[in-house]
């Protein structure tokens, strides 16, 4: 059994989708980040960086934090959802972790949540997010998935692309990316995963 410490965020959705795809049994333990529960001592013992998601795999005794590390762990554990070209998969997981997550997160923060609307920040993160859309568009022009087959790489990116779409950031001008999104969203495990622990409140 796996305990999943999560909240309805892009990174949280990635793990619930993966667990659903792999049909692994898991318990959801909601961490209310809006009320600061991630700073409680019991959670910090799992992740000193006070971020969700975290999993505890009771079968192996392993605790893992950082969403892309969790995805790779689950793929390795089951031998599923990993590209046959492992290093290709790893580099695209790093691309998501280093680029898509941080840039999309900053765009959302400065557009919707910052107490002061700073035009420079909004423009900077909007332009970089659009550039990253273009990178994904180029990658997907002649392929159905980001690697040679559907994998944790697609799941990692989907969490953020889905959240961007829900927030009103359009990518319809990138037809290959838009088609990829619809392809992934149609999967039953994905449709369920984005409701765990709750749908995005947008």
Secondary structure, DSSP 8 states (H G I E B T S, - for coil): -EEEEE-SSHHHHHHHHHHHHHT--EEEEE--GGGTGGGSHHHHTT-TT--S-EEEETTTTEEEESHHHHHHHHHHHHT-S--SSHHHHHHHHHHIIIIIHHHHHHHHIIIII-SS--HHHHHHHHHHHHHHHHHHHHHHTT-SSSSSSS-HHHHHHHHHHHHHHHTT---TTSHHHHHHHHHHHTSHHHHHHTTSS-----
